[in-house]
Amino acid sequence: MSRTDARPPFRALAAAVLGGLALALLAPGTAARADTSTPSPAPSTSGGTSASSAAPNPDVATFGVAPASAKGADGKPSFAYGATAGARLSDHAAVLNYGAKPITVRLIAVDAVNTDAGGLSGLDLTKQNTDLGKWVALPRSAAKVTVPPRTAKGPGQTIVPFTVSVPADASPGDHTALLLAVLSANGKDASGANIQLDQRVGTRMFLRVSGVITPQLTVSDVIAEYHGGLNPLAAGTMSVTYTVRNTGNVKLGAVVDTTVAGLLGATAKGPEGSVGILLPGNEVRQTVVVPGVWPQFRESVKVVAHPRLTSTDSAPGLSDASGETSVLAVPWSLLLLLLLVLAGIVGLAVWLVRRRGGGGPPTGRRARTEAPRGRREAAAPRGRREAPANLRTRTRTS
C-alpha cells in the first residue's frame, strides 16, 4: 500500500508561524515632532530689557526698556511693587538705544496675559486694558520718546517718569502688566500696499495688592492616547494633554508629574513638566509623552501639579492639584502573536494524530478496494487440476 507523506504541509505551517513571529518582532515604530521659533525682537522672558548688548548693525535699531531711577537704569530685572488699595506710586523707566543712530519710540503700558505656551505677552493693542496696564499713567511725552545712540560708556537712554494709581476697589493679590517701547516704521506688504510695521520690546511690572491671599491651581481636561508599535515585546508611549489653570489671586509656577498605571500593576512616569509664571485667571495647555508604557488593557493616567512661588512674596497654603483619566490600551500585537502560536500548536497536534492513526494495515471495504490490482484475484492452489465437468461425466467402455 502506498502512503502520502504529511511533512510538507506541517513544514509550510511552521514556516508561516515563524514568518509571522519574525515580522512581529522586527517591525519598528517611529514618531516625529515639530518645533517652532519666534522672530526677533520679542518681549523679554527674564523680565528685563530684551535688547542685545552685542555689537549692533548700524542699520538695525536695537532697543529696550528697563527699570530706572531719575538718573538712569538701575539694573533691576523688572518693576515690582506692593501696595494697598487706593495707593499711588511713582517710578521711572529707561528707554535704551544700543544702535549707532538715534531712534524715536512711544512708551505704553498693557495688561499682561499668558500665551498658549505659558509665556507672558502683552494684551493686543486693539483691546482695552482692564487691570494694571490701565492703572499706569505715562506723561504725554511718552508718545514720542527720542533716544540718543550708544556711546563708549554704554547705550543711549532717555528717562521717562510714570505713576501707578491703585483703585480703591482693587482686588487683593497679584496684578501684572508690560511696559513696552514701540518702534514704528513704514513698509509695503506682498501686494505693494503701504503698511506700518511695529517692533515692540518691554519689561514686566508686578503689583501685589494687600489682602487675603488665595493661591490655587487646578488640573482639568486630561486627555490620554496610547501609541503602541508592531513589536509585541516592546513598550509603547502615552501622550497626555492637560490644562493647568490659576484659579487663585497670586501668580504661581508649577512642576507637573504625569504617571500611568496599568491594570496589571506596571507603572510608567513621564518627564517632568513645568509652568513658568501663570497669572491669576489664566491657563496653559500642555502635552507630555510618557515612555515605557506596557499595554495592560486599561491604563489610569494621573497628572499632579505642584505649585511653586515665582517671587520672594509669601503665599501660604500651597497645595497640589491633580486630574485623572483612563484609556484603553489593548496589546494587539501580543494577541496576534499568541494567536499564531496557538495556530501552530493546533496544527502540530493535528499532524501528530494523523501520523499515528495511519500506521496500521488497511481494513474494511475501503482497504479491499485499494488493494493492488495484481493481487485482486486469488491464486489457485498448486497440485492436480480437476477436469471440467463435461469431461468427468464420460465413461470409457471397451
Sequence and secondary structure as in RCSB ss.txt:
>XXXX:A:sequence
MSRTDARPPFRALAAAVLGGLALALLAPGTAARADTSTPSPAPSTSGGTSASSAAPNPDVATFGVAPASAKGADG
KPSFAYGATAGARLSDHAAVLNYGAKPITVRLIAVDAVNTDAGGLSGLDLTKQNTDLGKWVALPRSAAKVTVPPR
TAKGPGQTIVPFTVSVPADASPGDHTALLLAVLSANGKDASGANIQLDQRVGTRMFLRVSGVITPQLTVSDVIAE
YHGGLNPLAAGTMSVTYTVRNTGNVKLGAVVDTTVAGLLGATAKGPEGSVGILLPGNEVRQTVVVPGVWPQFRES
VKVVAHPRLTSTDSAPGLSDASGETSVLAVPWSLLLLLLLVLAGIVGLAVWLVRRRGGGGPPTGRRARTEAPRGR
REAAAPRGRREAPANLRTRTRTS
>XXXX:A:secstr
      HHHHHHHHHHHHHHHHHHHH             SS   SSSS     S   TTS  EEEEEE SSSB  
 SSEEEEE TT EEEEEEEEEE SSS EEEEEEEEEEEE TTS EEE  TTS   SHHHHEE  GGGGSEEE   
BTTB EEEEEEEEEE  TT  SEEEEEEEEEEEEEEEE TTS EEEEEEEEEEEEEEEE S     EEEEEEEEE
EE  S TTS EEEEEEEEEEE SSS EEEEEEEEEEETTS EEE   EEEEEE TT EEEEEEEEEEE   EEEE
EEEEEEEE SSSS       EEEEEEEEE  HHHHHHHHHHHHHHHHHHHHHHHHHHTSS   HHHHHHTS GGG
SS    SS     HHHHT     
